Amino acid sequence: MSKFPWLRSLIFLLVLGSVAGVVLAIIDRLIAIYRAISFTSPLLAAFTILLLAGLLLGLFWAIWRYFKLFQRRPKKQRAEPEVSSNKVEAAGENLLALEQQVRQIQDEVMRQSLLERSEELRQNFARLELQVVMFGVGSAGKTSLVNALIGKQVGEVGAPMGTTKVGEVYGPVRIKGLKSAIVITDSPGILEAGVAGTERERLARQLATEADLLLFVVDDDLRSSEYSPLKALAEIGKRSLLVFNKTDRYTKSDREILLTRLRERVSEFIEAEDVVAIAARPATLTLESGETVTPPPRLQALLARMVDILHYEGDELVADNILLKSQRLSEEARGTINTERKVKAEKIVERFQWLVVGAIFATPLPVIDLLATAAINAQMVVEIGKIYGCDIDLKRGRELVGSLSTTLASLGIVKGVVQIISTAISITVVGYLLKATVQAVAGAYLTRIAGESFIEYFSRDQDWGDGGITEVVQRQFQLNRRDEFMKSFVKEAVSRVMQLSKTPNEF
């Protein structure tokens, strides 16, 4: 049985009682005023009461409006596109959306590069070739396993670590029982020493993330340095098999102990049946007669599991991989688009900040009016919004301007900016021009802060973020008050003011 919310109910009753008390007191006061005046003139009394009631309503509206300015505007919920539950269909839809996104990029070189990579994904998706990647430490037997799967010697094998320097691709290869061909990539070994080893490991990890099926090859128990990358790859959705190689070096009992231990170590993210034991390149045996014999590779457990997985999950594994790769391309395209938008938006801010210099210098305004009439311009907001695909009108632009203006004033930024600008230019500008110059430069500077704040707002899809408008404005103020930038800004602004003072008719 849930407890009755006594504290919340008590607070509600206290607030309700206080509001009711204030309302009753106001009504009682209005009645008293009406009675006092009605003895002389009932008509005047009625007019007075209506006037006071109107003023009170206006006051309540003004208070409500003031607090409403600081509220975050609820983010409009966009209709989410329906995504197919079928992974293969979803991958195709994702590729189409990616191409449409890439075509928005203005930079010709970047757009063409991303389109080519998108088309490569589409071709791989159409072929439905299964990408199998060998991954693991150097000399664990990855290359030997590739040779055994293909049925011929295709790579250098041996004891030294670092045999495979770059990712080698083989195939397509046909395996009995599979309808689709597989392409095998032999990746460089991980955990190798030196700068070259670190670079090879980076390449190996990159190749591993692009696999439809990952074969993580070990020849002993898992070390922590092997466990971490295997777990990380499994966590991003990579379908993985842990392949225990070189089992011919162990006795049957030791082999079973190690296999059981490996399954226990990875049980959180890899099923027991996905840990298999093989001997890709068994050691040569010497018979009693002195004859040497090389046993054939023992891959039955691995082949059976691969056929089972790829037969039942192959299409979905390809689709999952395409979805992952297209998502990365989409993020890259989005970053490029945002960069291009920011460059365009900052040009708009720069244009308006210098327009403000001329406007205020031509018609000097009291400091309190800087924001309302010049530094924050609704048209600037509308133009920035269009850059980010937000179709807003001047009315909405004025609402945003009013909200940000109130925030700037409440934080004391307006007063602080005027003081900073006054100190910065009092050395070079004196006399009558000092006041007008301070106002013009301060207006331009405030326009910049406002413009950068709106860029952040629109880049977040018309959302001020968790900290609200106050946090955004404070951050932009701090970013734009650095000494080097401030000196450069004031110098250019004063230069423009001086030019306008000499040729006022040209503005």
Secondary structure by P-SEA (a helix, b strand, c coil): ccccaaaaaaaaaaaaaaaaaaaaaaaaaaaaaaaaaccccaaaaaaaaaaaaaaaaaaaaaaaaaaaaaccccccccccccccccaaaaaaaaaaaaaaaaaacccaaaaaaaaaaaaaaaaaaaacbbbbbbbccccccaaaaaaaaacccccccccccccccccccccccccccccbbbbbbbccccccccaaaaaaaaaaaaaaaaccbbbbcccccccaaaaaaaaaaaaacccccccccccccccaaaaaaaaaaaaaaaccccccccbbbbbcccccccccccbbbbbccccaaaaaaaaaaaaccaaaaaaaaaaaaaaaaaaaaaaaaaaaaaaaaaaaaaaaaaaaaaaaaacccccccccccccccaaaaaaaaaaacccccaaaaaaaaaaaaaaaaaaaaaaaaaaaaaaaccccccccaaaaaaaaaaaaaaaaaaaaaaaaaaaaccccccccaaaaaaaaaaaaacaaaaaaaaaaaaaaaaaaaaccccc
